[in-house]
Each structure stands twice: as structure tokens, then as C-alpha cells.
């Protein structure tokens, strides 16, 4: 049976660190960068555990700034 894995791309410069995507992720893939900030001064979201992504796109749906893209890849 084919396995679906996901890949998340985040535009770090547009992210304002609202934490909505981190809360929406069912598999704890995303987290906020604790020490670094982007050029706007926000602690941005990043993929802390990319191997856990299932490609559900919950994070992209709740992002108010549309800075998250989710891709699905089928492994056979």
C-alpha cells in the first residue's frame, strides 16, 4: 500500500508567529523558532519534525497570512 507523506514550506519572512499553525498541526510538525526572529521581528514558525508530516494541510488552512504551502508525496 502506498504511503502518503507531506512536505511543508513556510515563508519565514512573512510569518508573524501567531502560533495558529502550531496548534492546528495534529502531528506536532511545526514549532515557533525560540531564539531567532525574521526581518520583521517575529519568532517565525518552522518545521521542527518534518518526517512526521502527513500532508493534511491544517496548518495552511488556518494561516492568516497564507505563508504556508503543503505538498503531498506518495511513496510506493
Backbone as CSV, one residue per row, in Angstrom:
resi,resn,N_x,N_y,N_z,CA_x,CA_y,CA_z,C_x,C_y,C_z
1,UNK,0.842,-1.177,0.000,0.000,0.000,0.000,0.886,1.239,0.000
2,UNK,0.494,2.227,-0.758,1.271,3.464,-0.871,1.148,4.281,0.397
3,UNK,2.214,4.933,0.748,2.250,5.777,1.936,2.301,7.237,1.489
4,UNK,1.440,8.056,2.067,1.410,9.479,1.744,2.205,10.235,2.804
5,UNK,3.176,10.984,2.345,3.928,11.841,3.256,3.753,13.282,2.806
6,UNK,3.936,14.191,3.724,3.758,15.599,3.408,5.050,16.373,3.529
7,UNK,5.043,17.539,2.899,6.174,18.455,2.984,5.615,19.863,3.166
8,UNK,6.126,20.578,4.158,5.633,21.914,4.484,6.695,22.943,4.114
9,UNK,6.279,23.977,3.399,7.154,25.108,3.098,6.566,26.348,3.744
10,UNK,7.391,27.055,4.503,6.936,28.253,5.212,7.762,29.437,4.750
11,UNK,7.083,30.513,4.391,7.756,31.759,4.061,8.077,32.455,5.385
12,UNK,9.300,32.290,5.849,9.689,32.781,7.172,9.616,34.301,7.287
13,UNK,9.857,35.004,6.221,9.849,36.466,6.280,8.441,37.044,6.411
14,UNK,7.432,36.332,5.917,6.049,36.808,6.030,5.381,36.352,7.314
15,UNK,5.913,35.340,7.972,5.304,34.772,9.166,5.372,35.757,10.325
16,UNK,4.240,35.909,11.037,4.210,36.813,12.180,4.166,36.068,13.511
17,UNK,4.350,34.764,13.485,4.455,33.987,14.715,3.185,33.928,15.528
18,UNK,2.034,33.842,14.890,0.759,33.842,15.613,0.485,32.523,16.324
19,UNK,1.206,31.449,15.973,1.117,30.144,16.626,-0.126,29.341,16.239
20,UNK,-0.951,29.831,15.334,-2.153,29.101,14.932,-1.805,27.796,14.220
21,UNK,-0.785,27.817,13.382,-0.393,26.615,12.647,0.169,25.546,13.582
22,UNK,0.882,25.972,14.598,1.469,25.028,15.553,0.360,24.302,16.304
23,UNK,-0.665,25.027,16.704,-1.791,24.438,17.430,-2.625,23.545,16.514
24,UNK,-2.779,23.915,15.246,-3.614,23.166,14.309,-2.986,21.860,13.844
25,UNK,-1.684,21.729,13.925,-0.999,20.535,13.422,-1.270,19.325,14.326
26,UNK,-1.880,18.263,13.778,-2.196,17.092,14.605,-0.997,16.208,14.938
27,UNK,0.116,16.382,14.229,1.273,15.511,14.455,2.496,16.243,14.996
28,UNK,2.334,17.445,15.480,3.423,18.239,16.076,4.622,18.418,15.156
29,UNK,4.345,18.768,13.910,5.414,19.006,12.939,6.004,20.397,13.121
30,UNK,5.166,21.384,13.402,5.598,22.775,13.444,5.864,23.268,14.856
31,UNK,6.704,24.277,14.936,7.023,24.929,16.194,7.457,26.358,15.890
32,UNK,7.453,27.212,16.901,7.954,28.571,16.718,9.435,28.608,17.045
33,UNK,10.173,29.345,16.256,11.618,29.487,16.459,11.834,30.223,17.790
34,UNK,12.475,29.584,18.768,12.584,30.206,20.094,13.607,31.345,20.196
35,UNK,14.666,31.298,19.408,15.732,32.283,19.576,15.862,33.257,18.424
36,UNK,15.546,32.830,17.211,15.727,33.681,16.036,14.438,34.411,15.684
37,UNK,14.594,35.583,15.082,13.446,36.345,14.592,13.668,36.669,13.121
38,UNK,12.562,36.934,12.406,12.686,37.309,10.996,12.961,38.809,10.887
39,UNK,12.982,39.333,9.672,13.340,40.745,9.496,12.262,41.699,10.010
40,UNK,11.075,41.176,10.344,10.012,41.991,10.924,9.991,41.914,12.444
41,UNK,10.867,41.082,13.016,10.989,40.983,14.465,10.125,39.923,15.124
42,UNK,9.565,39.001,14.341,8.704,37.954,14.886,9.442,36.629,14.991
43,UNK,9.103,35.857,16.029,9.564,34.476,16.123,8.718,33.669,15.159
44,UNK,9.290,33.217,14.072,8.561,32.582,12.985,8.388,31.080,13.198
45,UNK,7.421,30.502,12.485,7.184,29.057,12.530,8.202,28.337,11.650
46,UNK,8.552,27.133,12.051,9.456,26.305,11.249,9.078,24.842,11.446
47,UNK,9.557,23.975,10.576,9.253,22.548,10.671,10.244,21.884,11.625
48,UNK,9.788,21.617,12.831,10.640,21.004,13.842,10.785,19.503,13.618
49,UNK,9.716,18.858,13.141,9.718,17.419,12.901,9.156,17.118,11.512
50,UNK,9.886,17.427,10.451,9.341,17.278,9.100,8.982,15.836,8.723
51,UNK,9.610,14.860,9.335,9.332,13.468,8.999,7.960,13.005,9.493
52,UNK,7.334,13.750,10.393,6.020,13.392,10.921,4.864,13.932,10.083
53,UNK,5.140,14.773,9.101,4.082,15.428,8.328,3.281,14.419,7.513
54,UNK,1.946,14.507,7.623,1.053,13.611,6.886,0.379,14.327,5.719
55,UNK,0.675,15.606,5.525,0.143,16.351,4.394,-1.312,16.748,4.531
56,UNK,-1.809,16.922,5.743,-3.221,17.240,5.953,-3.563,18.687,5.618
57,UNK,-2.583,19.570,5.613,-2.725,20.991,5.274,-3.538,21.787,6.278
58,UNK,-3.711,21.288,7.489,-4.407,22.048,8.525,-3.676,23.350,8.834
59,UNK,-2.364,23.299,8.826,-1.567,24.486,9.119,-1.785,25.569,8.070
60,UNK,-1.830,25.173,6.813,-2.013,26.140,5.734,-3.413,26.740,5.757
61,UNK,-4.402,25.966,6.161,-5.769,26.462,6.200,-5.980,27.531,7.267
62,UNK,-5.296,27.420,8.399,-5.501,28.388,9.480,-4.552,29.577,9.423
63,UNK,-3.556,29.539,8.556,-2.578,30.631,8.485,-3.238,31.900,7.941
64,UNK,-3.302,32.980,8.732,-3.965,34.205,8.281,-3.182,34.966,7.213
65,UNK,-1.894,34.705,7.102,-1.057,35.417,6.139,-0.721,34.585,4.909
66,UNK,-1.253,33.381,4.819,-1.031,32.474,3.686,0.447,32.300,3.364
67,UNK,1.237,32.050,4.390,2.668,31.860,4.157,3.091,30.394,4.286
68,UNK,2.117,29.475,4.281,2.421,28.052,4.375,1.874,27.332,3.154
69,UNK,2.714,26.492,2.553,2.297,25.623,1.453,2.606,24.189,1.853
70,UNK,1.654,23.302,1.570,1.818,21.890,1.919,1.744,21.065,0.637
71,UNK,2.685,20.160,0.500,2.732,19.261,-0.643,2.577,17.840,-0.156
72,UNK,1.925,17.005,-0.955,1.783,15.588,-0.637,2.572,14.770,-1.628
73,UNK,3.300,13.801,-1.122,4.111,12.910,-1.945,3.688,11.483,-1.618
74,UNK,3.450,10.671,-2.640,3.073,9.273,-2.446,4.302,8.410,-2.651
75,UNK,4.645,7.649,-1.606,5.765,6.713,-1.697,5.196,5.321,-1.925
76,UNK,5.765,4.617,-2.880,5.285,3.264,-3.167,6.217,2.234,-2.605
